[in-house]
Amino acid sequence: MNYINTSTMYGNRRRGLISPRQLSSTVRCCSAALARDEPRASGGGGGGGGRAARDAACHASWAIARAYDATALTPHATVLANALIATACFDREVAEKSKMMSSPALELQVEETPLALRRLWNLTRARLAGTSTLAEEPALVESLPSAQEPEGTPKSYIPVPSDYESDGEEAFPEIDLLEQPEIPTKPYWSQSAYEKEVLLDASTLGDVPAVYRVPAPAPHQMPVIGVYIDPRVRTGFRYKIRPMQKIFARLNLYRIQEDGSRVLPLVVCRCRRWYVDRPVFQTYAQRGAHKTIKIARGPPAALDAPPLSVKPRYLFGEKALTLQSIGRGFARRLTFEPVDSTLNENNNYFWTDSNPDGFVFEIEAVSVGEKFTIYDANHEPQGILEIVQQQKNQIELEQNISEDGTIEKKVKINTLCKVEWYENDGITKLVPMTGIAILVKGKGNAVVTRIVNVAIGIKQLKKGFELKSGVKTSSRRIAVNGCDIHDIPCQYSVVGLERYELPVIGTYVDPRIIPGFHYRVRPANCRRHLFEGRSLLLQSVGMGYGKRITFKPDTLNSPENYFWSDSHPEGVGMEPRAVHPDMKFYITGNGGLLGEASVFRADLPQVEEKTEYVDVPGKKGKAVEKYIQVDVTCHVKLATTGGGSVDSEVHLMKVSGTALVRKEPGESSAKLIKMFNVGLDSQLNLLFAHSQTELTFHPLP
């Protein structure tokens, strides 16, 4: 005789290893195991005898009822039901498990294929009552509705008496239920709760014929539950996942005193089941004051579903992850990219049946922080856009699968973005943006090829743009006009400059380019700088149509550090520089000496924040001050405790701050005054911030 191993049977059910053709032999093994009554069993690990075999058979029967539909179960209903009923009547140890399986309500199966189990029970009950014969059984089965038919009306649920659930009447026959007159209250649902639910039939997807009743998903949601996976869920795309939320109604039953007042709810109805508040009931029963306790049904007390203001909790730290694989079987493993994990220990996965209520997938085509280039109808770059916040959920509109397996999706997006229009001289604005993102997935992960039908802004709405991923500096365009600097009225368009570079083209020279400051020069659409990439001191800016831009020469006899404003037809960009390699500083904070620093590298761009003209008392003219944001790498030596000498230990750290460069009237060159708002890429920065110490770098003479 073959006996059943619990873990093996349940695992086979989960993975779909037992086909309907093998169901006959499986049911015979279960029936034999349910009838086994011997001191010890020879198999199954040798520890439990007949008790272990019967217990395993109960679990196997439960797995069979969940895994197969009514068509497959009907030929074996009598054999399995008789064995379960006999075990429920004569086996005290597994009575609860058998009652759960032989119950006509079978609440565990309500949400999947309840009619299949009701058919099984009705068939068995008719056989035991003697009202059915073998010839009549097929007719009885055919008279019942199909397990896969959607129900037009809500199903009636038969109460199940047990130790933890009750309908309030069968468990306590001494309770006299009074019909409470209807109180005009505002309903929680405008119609039946069933009208807000949908049936998901996995057989329509060519899968196991299982049906699930779930709340109607929103347009942006894709349900995944059991063996049902929404066909729009595809590997290679990014999704945010959260457990599916259900709406539960609560119904209170109140104890009615002699004066007609209500006292404490005795029974609570949740999710179509009634749970008796037994401590309250036993308290009244022990007092003996009422042989018959009168209770009345009250209006729904509350909704267990969280309010709309509560933000749903998503899996994986509320991150959108790329779906890598979808498993097979009854419980399918969904594996995502190993973010915050390793390839060998990837914890970003779950099973489709991990949550009985299912999961909800929400596609994410664009994420916060992604940057795009804005193109007009003529495919000319107009600006740069960066996603700041998702204003609404992204909705998948269409999915197309080509013959070669390429998947194309169209997703509607609504975001809040930072937009930098080239024509506004690099000024960024925070505006909303809507459009349709087109995602294409080939052999790898899906990528956003473009975003079409883009509308940017609110009052000054701009339409008809197209976005492409990434920021291409070669496409950045700046429009300048000579009238703005009171020069020859010529208009130019410079393409390929960075936002921190000041334009020079033709007769136009940016007014922020002032002699006496250091600059680094780069031709537009070229990555190589002039003068070997050195930052040189600007000495003069000539006049006329072609203005001569002269820098400090290497030798007075052969001054070659100059160029003409019209030497490069595409224009040039001049980057202001405040801090150079090998510059030395002493560091102060709260009036004390903290150490010394020497600049090791200054490769990163230095961005001019503003230029100010300041009056100087007693001098003719105004001083020019430039505030430049710098990021450099320094060798730092910290002072010893108590101040004074500097420690010999050198620390290499990144330093960022704002440099103040000032040119006095009548002077030929500007000088670096200080560097403030300093931040250190080190744990020392936390120490200084905690002690509210503001660091300042002063240049050594």
Protein Blocks (a to p, Z undefined) as FASTA:
>chain_A
ZZddfklmmmmmmnopacfklmmmmmmmmmmmmmgccfbdfegnianijmlmmmmmmmmm
mmmmmmpcfklmmmmmmmmmmmmmmmmmmmmklmmmmmmmmpmklmmlmmmmmmlmmmmm
mmmmmmmnopacfklmmmmmmmpccfkbccfbdcdddddddfkbcehlmmmmmbccdddd
ddddddfbfbdfklmpccddfklnopacdddddddddfkbccdehjbccfklcghiacdd
ddddddddddddddddfkopaehjfbdceehiacddfklmmmmmmnomambacddddddf
bdfbdcfklccddehhipacddfbdcedjbdcdddddehiafklccbbcdfklpmnbpad
dddfbdghiacddddfkopafbdcddfbdfbdcddfbdcddfkopacddddddddddddd
fklnopacddddddddddddfkbccddfbdchiaedjklccehiacdedjdfklpccddd
fklnopacdddddehiafkbccdehjbccfklcghiacddddehiabdghhhpacddfbd
cedjbdcdddddfbfklccbbcdfklpmnbpaddddfbdghiacdddeehiafbdcddfb
dfbccddfbdcddddehiacjddddddddddddddddddehiaiddfbdcdddddddddd
dddehiabdcdfbdchiacddfklmmmmmnopacdddddZZ
